[in-house]
Amino acid sequence: MFQNRDVERLALLRLHLEPKVSLVQARYLFEAFDAPSDIFKASAGKLGHWLPSELAQRLSAPPSPMVSDAMRVVIGWAAQPHCQWLTWLDAQYPAALSDLIDAPPVLYARGDVGLLACPAVAVVGARTANFAGHQLAFNLCRDLALAQWSVISGLAQGIDASAHRGALSVSSQIGQARTVAVMGTGMDQIYPARHQALADAIVDRGGLLLTEAAFGTALSPHLFPKRNRLVAALGRATVVVQAKARSGSLITARLANELGRDVFAVPGPAGAPLFEGCHGLIRQGAGLLESADDLWRAFGLLTLAK
């Protein structure tokens, strides 16, 4: 497609790392020019059709030392085993993210990127889940992995961790941990820190860590919704195991619904705070889920349940 693909990938990496270039602006620029490198060859006047004047001036000049250093960090990191950065130009970049107007031009991946091409279900829920919620998430994701489906979750405490561990539990049987942990922080900033061992186990057993956040990006509340939109987009369906009436999991469910993905919720005892969000989703039309069979039935794949 391009004479020098490496040059074009580096141009997308710079675009991704340039401060104050929004993801929507990046998409407009990518679509407006014949090649990503042409963006940085354009005059400030031409770039001003899409960008504020100060930003257009910056992109028409060589990259700043800060951006150049950030690019070198990525290139050095990607020289390590199982580490790579994916761009819109790469075949491994997940096609499912094409539904997002603000899809990131670059993703940082540690592990097996082949999982991004596999059928997947997102499983999310409360950080303060009870024992029953943990057990259901674990069993559901074990069954998903056994059926060769990938489990997408956010590496958070609670249901997310049990979802990843459920997929990990069958890696010795199927040869791979079919789970993708989507992070809101940089690849060098595992959050929560107590999940460093879980993150390493995911990679060691053939799973995948994935983030759009640049190296050095630490925890910030606004990063969770950004991460959640990737979780929602990557799954054919999103399952909410437990969620209070006000929960980040409900944001993920809403985003999944807006993207045309199926949404399922696990019911619980009437009046139980950990199920108020799930019951609200069911009232709004989400599928009721008690086991993986409910997914297979909805997908027309019930014979895969065993």
C-alpha positions in Angstrom: 0.0 0.0 0.0 2.8 2.4 0.9 6.4 2.4 -0.4 7.8 2.6 3.1 5.4 1.2 5.6 7.7 1.8 8.5 7.7 5.5 7.8 3.9 5.6 7.7 3.6 3.6 11.0 6.0 6.0 12.7 3.9 8.9 11.4 0.9 7.4 13.1 2.8 6.9 16.2 3.8 10.6 16.2 0.2 11.6 15.6 -0.9 9.5 18.5 1.7 11.0 20.8 1.3 14.6 19.9 -0.3 16.5 22.8 -3.8 17.9 22.3 -4.5 16.0 19.0 -7.8 14.4 19.8 -8.6 10.9 18.5 -11.4 12.3 16.3 -9.0 14.9 14.8 -6.5 12.1 14.2 -9.1 10.1 12.3 -10.0 13.2 10.1 -6.4 13.8 9.3 -5.8 10.1 8.5 -8.7 10.1 6.1 -7.9 13.5 4.5 -4.3 12.7 3.4 -3.0 10.0 1.1 -0.5 8.8 3.6 0.1 9.5 7.3 3.5 11.0 6.6 1.8 13.6 4.3 0.2 15.1 7.4 3.5 16.2 8.7 4.6 17.5 5.3 1.6 19.7 5.0 1.7 23.5 5.7 0.3 24.9 8.8 -2.3 26.7 6.6 -3.5 23.4 5.1 -3.6 21.7 8.5 -5.6 24.6 9.8 -8.6 23.2 8.0 -8.8 20.5 10.7 -6.8 21.9 13.6 -6.5 25.1 15.7 -3.7 27.4 14.5 -1.2 26.6 17.3 -1.7 22.8 16.8 -1.4 23.1 13.0 1.9 25.0 13.5 3.3 22.3 15.7 2.4 19.4 13.4 4.0 21.2 10.4 7.3 21.4 12.3 9.6 18.6 13.3 8.5 16.7 16.4 9.3 18.2 19.7 12.0 16.6 21.9 9.2 15.3 24.2 7.4 13.6 21.3 10.7 12.3 19.9 11.7 10.8 23.3 8.2 9.2 23.6 8.6 7.6 20.2 12.0 6.2 21.1 10.6 4.7 24.3 7.9 2.8 22.3 10.4 1.6 19.7 12.8 0.4 22.4 9.9 -1.4 24.3 8.7 -3.1 21.1 12.1 -4.7 20.7 11.4 -6.9 23.6 9.7 -10.3 23.2 5.9 -10.3 22.9 5.7 -6.5 22.7 4.5 -4.5 19.8 2.5 -1.4 18.8 -0.3 -1.8 16.3 -1.5 1.0 14.0 -4.5 1.5 11.7 -2.2 0.2 8.9 -1.5 -3.2 10.5 -3.5 -6.3 9.8 -3.5 -7.2 13.5 -5.2 -4.0 14.5 -8.7 -5.2 15.7 -11.3 -4.7 13.1 -14.0 -4.4 15.8 -12.6 -1.0 16.7 -13.6 0.4 13.3 -17.0 1.1 14.8 -15.5 3.7 17.1 -15.2 7.3 15.7 -12.5 7.8 18.2 -10.6 4.6 17.7 -6.9 5.1 18.7 -4.4 5.2 15.8 -2.0 3.2 18.0 -2.4 0.4 20.5 0.3 -1.0 22.7 0.1 -4.8 23.0 2.0 -7.3 25.1 1.2 -10.9 24.4 -0.5 -12.7 21.6 -2.2 -10.2 19.3 -3.8 -13.1 17.4 -6.5 -13.1 20.1 -7.8 -9.8 18.7 -9.1 -11.7 15.7 -10.9 -14.3 17.7 -14.6 -14.2 18.7 -14.8 -12.5 22.1 -17.2 -11.6 25.0 -16.6 -8.8 27.4 -17.2 -9.6 31.0 -17.4 -6.7 33.6 -18.9 -6.0 37.0 -18.4 -4.6 40.4 -15.0 -4.1 42.1 -16.7 -5.0 45.4 -18.3 -8.2 44.1 -19.4 -10.9 46.6 -18.3 -14.5 46.5 -21.2 -15.6 44.3 -20.3 -12.9 41.7 -16.7 -13.9 41.7 -17.6 -17.6 41.2 -20.1 -16.9 38.4 -17.6 -14.7 36.5 -14.9 -17.3 37.0 -17.1 -20.2 35.8 -18.5 -18.2 32.9 -15.1 -17.2 31.6 -13.7 -20.7 32.1 -16.6 -22.0 29.8 -15.9 -19.2 27.3 -12.3 -20.1 27.1 -13.0 -23.8 26.8 -15.3 -23.0 23.8 -12.3 -21.1 22.2 -13.8 -17.6 22.8 -11.7 -14.8 24.2 -12.6 -13.1 27.4 -12.3 -9.3 27.4 -12.1 -7.4 30.7 -10.3 -4.5 32.3 -7.8 -6.0 34.8 -9.6 -4.2 37.7 -10.4 -5.6 41.1 -13.5 -7.7 41.5 -15.3 -9.2 38.6 -12.6 -8.2 36.1 -10.0 -10.2 37.9 -12.2 -13.2 38.3 -13.0 -13.1 34.6 -9.3 -13.2 33.6 -8.6 -15.9 36.2 -11.5 -18.0 34.8 -9.9 -17.9 31.4 -6.5 -18.6 32.8 -7.7 -21.7 34.7 -8.1 -23.7 31.5 -4.9 -22.6 29.7 -3.2 -25.9 30.5 -6.1 -27.7 28.7 -6.4 -25.5 25.6 -2.8 -24.3 25.5 -3.5 -20.6 25.8 -5.0 -18.1 28.2 -7.8 -16.8 26.0 -8.2 -13.4 27.7 -7.4 -9.8 26.8 -6.9 -7.3 29.6 -7.6 -3.8 28.4 -5.8 -1.3 30.5 -6.5 2.4 31.1 -2.9 3.2 32.1 0.3 2.9 30.2 1.9 -0.5 29.7 4.5 0.4 32.4 1.8 1.3 34.9 -0.2 -1.8 35.9 -3.3 -0.8 37.9 -4.0 -1.9 40.5 -0.4 -2.7 41.4 -1.5 -5.9 43.2 -2.5 -7.3 39.7 1.1 -7.2 38.4 1.3 -11.0 38.9 -2.0 -11.5 37.2 -0.9 -9.3 34.2 2.3 -11.3 33.9 0.4 -14.6 34.1 -1.9 -13.5 31.3 1.1 -12.8 29.0 3.1 -15.9 30.1 0.1 -18.2 29.3 -0.6 -16.7 25.9 -3.1 -14.0 26.7 -2.8 -10.3 25.9 -2.4 -6.9 27.6 -3.7 -4.0 25.6 -3.8 -0.2 26.0 -4.0 3.0 24.0 -2.3 5.0 26.8 1.2 6.1 26.3 4.0 5.0 28.5 4.1 6.8 31.8 0.3 7.4 31.8 -0.8 6.8 35.4 -4.2 6.3 36.9 -6.7 9.1 36.3 -10.6 8.8 36.6 -11.2 10.0 33.0 -9.2 7.0 31.8 -11.8 4.4 32.9 -14.5 5.5 30.4 -11.9 5.5 27.6 -10.8 2.0 28.5 -14.5 0.9 28.8 -15.3 1.9 25.2 -12.5 -0.4 24.0 -13.8 -3.3 26.1 -17.3 -2.8 24.8 -16.1 -2.6 21.2 -13.9 -5.6 21.3 -16.6 -8.0 22.5 -19.4 -9.4 20.4 -21.4 -9.1 23.6 -20.9 -7.5 27.0 -22.0 -9.4 30.2 -22.5 -7.5 33.5 -22.1 -9.9 36.4 -22.8 -7.5 39.3 -23.2 -3.8 39.3 -24.6 -1.2 41.7 -27.1 1.4 40.4 -24.2 3.8 39.7 -21.4 1.8 38.2 -18.7 2.0 35.6 -19.9 -1.3 34.3 -23.1 0.3 33.2 -21.1 2.7 31.1 -19.5 -0.2 29.4 -23.0 -1.8 28.8 -24.4 1.5 27.4 -21.4 1.8 25.0 -21.8 -1.8 23.9 -25.5 -1.1 23.2 -24.7 2.0 21.2 -22.2 0.0 19.1 -24.9 -2.6 18.3 -23.4 -5.3 20.6 -25.6 -7.6 22.7 -25.8 -6.8 26.4 -26.5 -9.4 29.1 -26.9 -9.0 32.8 -26.9 -11.5 35.7 -30.0 -11.3 38.0 -29.9 -11.4 41.7 -32.0 -11.1 44.9 -34.6 -8.3 44.9 -33.3 -5.2 46.6 -29.7 -6.4 46.7 -27.5 -3.3 46.0 -24.9 -5.3 44.0 -27.7 -6.3 41.5 -29.5 -3.0 41.1 -27.6 -2.1 38.0 -28.1 -5.5 36.5 -31.8 -5.4 37.1 -32.0 -2.0 35.5 -30.3 -3.3 32.4 -32.7 -6.2 32.2 -35.7 -3.9 32.5 -34.2 -1.9 29.6 -34.0 -5.0 27.4 -30.7 -6.6 28.2 -30.6 -10.4 28.0 -30.8 -12.3 31.3 -27.8 -14.5 31.8 -27.2 -17.3 34.3 -24.6 -19.4 32.4 -22.7 -19.6 29.1 -25.6 -21.5 27.7 -27.6 -18.2 27.6 -24.9 -16.7 25.4 -24.7 -19.8 23.1 -28.5 -19.7 22.8 -28.5 -16.0 21.8 -25.7 -16.6 19.3 -27.3 -19.7 17.8 -24.3 -21.8 19.0 -25.8 -23.8 21.8 -24.0 -27.0 20.7 -20.7 -25.3 21.6 -21.7 -25.1 25.3 -20.5 -28.6 26.1 
